[in-house]
Amino acid sequence: MKLAPGLDSLSPEGRASMLAAAREIRECYRVLEKGGINLVGEVLRGQGEFVELEHYPRDDVFDNETHAQYYYHAHRDGDLEHGHFHLFLRAGGMPPGCRPLDYPQATDAWPADDEALGHLVAISMDAWGYPIGLFCTNRWVTAEAWYPAEQMIAMLDRFAIDHAFPNWALNRWLTAMLRLYRPHVEWLIRQRDEVVAEWQARQPTADVFEDRHLEITGYLPIDVQALTRELEAMAGA
């Protein structure tokens, strides 16, 4: 399996796009910190007791123009992670030609029509409200429809939450995170398909997408500040 992409392998235009996203993220942090609030606190604000597996906000966040969607929750033990954001795109916002995988072995119904959402990536957060990792998951984790990797990658530019609920800076931050870590998310999505294919090859007649032994298909630790400094150094900023 290939290593995660290094900045040297990217085009100057690609690095410039990432740097612009990093500066957007820095601005989001600035206005949140100036108000004494953080990303996780904003998504949980007014939601009552924080309960494992519940979605926050309770009915998710959805942009009816872009068909992008996300929620925050927690369901994994660990000293570092407080919870994570799951980012999706619904069928109405996907590029033409995107179709869920034809998978006759499916033992659980996949969502269909406009409900046939695809899971782009998850962002792991620490207790202070800052990101610490990116990961992709098996289908059963998010109850998504399963789109092949290259179709998922074509969806990434379509993700945007362009409104102020539950917090404008939070929504801008999520949108920018997908652009800052675009090469890394692409790598995770391709790795996702490779891992699933390997599991399926070992169990040809099983429904690999419902296998509870396969939850996380790939994880990358991240450091936004370090990546921003590296991009700025390469740009001579």
N, C-alpha and C positions, 0 to 999 in steps of 0.2 A: 504494500500500500504506500502511495506517495506521501512525502512529508507535506505539512501545511505550507502554503506559499510564503516565500520571503519577498520583501519589498523590492529587492533587486530584479526580481523576475517580472515586475509590473511595468507597464508603460508610464512615461511621464504624465500623460493625461489621466491615467488611472490613479496615480499617486496624488495628483492635484485634486481630483474629485474626493479622495479620502481625506485629504488635508482640509478641504472646505467643510466636510462633514465633521471633522474633529473640532474645528473652530465653532461650528454650530453647537456641538455638544458642550464645549467650554462655556459658551454664552448661556446655555440652559442651566448649567451648574451655577453660574454667577447669579442669575436672577433668583434661583431657588434658595441658594445659600444666603443671599441678601435678605430674604424673607424668613430665614430660620427654618426652612422646610426641606424635605428631600423627596426623591422620586417614589420610594416605597410608601412613605408616609402619605403622599398625595393620593396614591391609588387606593389606600386603605381608609382614607379620611371619611368619616360619617358612615362607615360600613358595619359598625358594631364589633363584636368579638371576632378576632382572627381565628378561623377554624380551618384545619387541614382539609384539603381537597375542594373547598368552596372556591368559586370564581370571584375575583374582585376586579372591578365593581361587579355586583351580583349578576347583572345581565350582560356582562362583557362590554367592551368599547367597540363601536362599529362606525365606519364612515360610509354613508350610503352613496357617496359619489365614487369613491375608489373601491369599495367593497373590501377594504382592509379591516381586520378585526384583531383584538388582543384581549388577554386577561392575565391576571397575576394570581398565583396560588403557591402552596407548599405541599409536598408530599414525600420528601426524601429526608432521611436523617443525615445530619452532618454538622460539624462545628462551624464551617465557614458559610454555608448557604442559609439565608433566611427564607428565600422563596425564589420564584422565577416567573418571567413573562413568557407566554406562548404567543407567537405572532403567526397570523393566518392571512390568506387571501381567499375570498369566496369566488365562486365560478363567474359571477357577473363582472368581476374586475380582471379576469385572466386574459392573456393574449389569445387571439384566435387559434383554434386548433388544439388547445389543451384538452386532453381527455384522460380520465382515470384509467389506470392499468386494467386490462381485461384479465381477471383472475378467477377462474372457475372454482378453485379450491376454497374460496371464501366461506367461512362458517358463520360469519356475522355480517349483517347487512351494512354496506357502506352508504354514507349519505349521498343523495342524488340531486340532480337539477341544481338550483341555486344554493342548496345546502351542501353541495359537494366541495367543501373547502379543502385547501391544502395547507399543511403546516410548514412554514418557512424555516423557523429556527426558534430556539428558546434562549433567553438571556438570564443567567443565574446572577442573583443579587446577594450582597452581604447585609448584615444587620444595620449598617450605616446608610444603606440606600444607594450603594455603588455597585457596578457590574464586576463580576469576577470570572465569568465563563460563558461560553456559547456551547449549545449542544443540539443534536437532532435525536429523534425518537422513533420507535416502531409505531405502526398505525394504531394499535389498540390504546396507546397512551393518550392520544388526542381525539380519537374517534373521527378521524379525517377520511377523505377519499385519498387513494394513493396515486400520485402522478409521478411519472419517470423523472429522473434527476434533471435532464436538460429542460424539461417543461417547467419544473420548479425554479430553476435558475432564471428562466425567461420571465418568471413572475416577480422576481425581486424588485425590479424597478417600479412595479405597480403598487408596492406597499407605501401608503402614506395615510396618516391620520391628520386631517386638516380641519380640526375644530378644537374647542376648548374644554371638552368634558373628558376626564375629570379634572385635567389641568393642561393648559396649553403647552407649557414648557416640557412636561412629561411626554406629550404626544410628539412634539418636535424632536425630543431626544430619541425616542424609539425610532422615528423615521430616519434620523441621522445615523443612529447606530448601525442600521442595516446598510448604509452607504459607506461608513467608515470601515466596517468589517466585511464588505462585499466579497473580496477574494476568499476570506476565511469561511464565510457562509457557503459559498460555492463548493469549497473543498469538503465541508461537512456534509453537504447534500449528496455529493458524489460518493463520499465514503459510506453514507447511509445505504445507498443502493448496493454498493459492493458487499457490505456486511450482510444485508438481507439476502443477497444472492448466494453468499457462502453458506448461510444457515439453511436456505432452501435446498441447496445441493446436497446437504447432509440428510435432509428429510423431504424427499421429493413429493410425497403425497400429503404432507402436513400443511396446515394453514400457518405459514410462518408469521403472518401479520397479527395473529392472535396468541403467539407464543409468549407467555408471561416471563419466560427466562430471558427474553431479549427485550429490553426496555430502552436503554440509551445506546444508540448506534455509534456515537462519537462525541467527544468532549474536548474543547480547547480552553485552557485558562487564558484570560485576557487582562491587559493593563492599559487602559485608555491613555493615561498620561504618558506612559513610556512609548506607546505607538505614536502619539502626537509629536513627542520630541524627536523621534526617529524620522517622521515625515518632514518635520520642519528642518532638520539638519540636512536631509537630502535635497530639499528645495532651496536651501541657503537662506531660509527665513530667519 
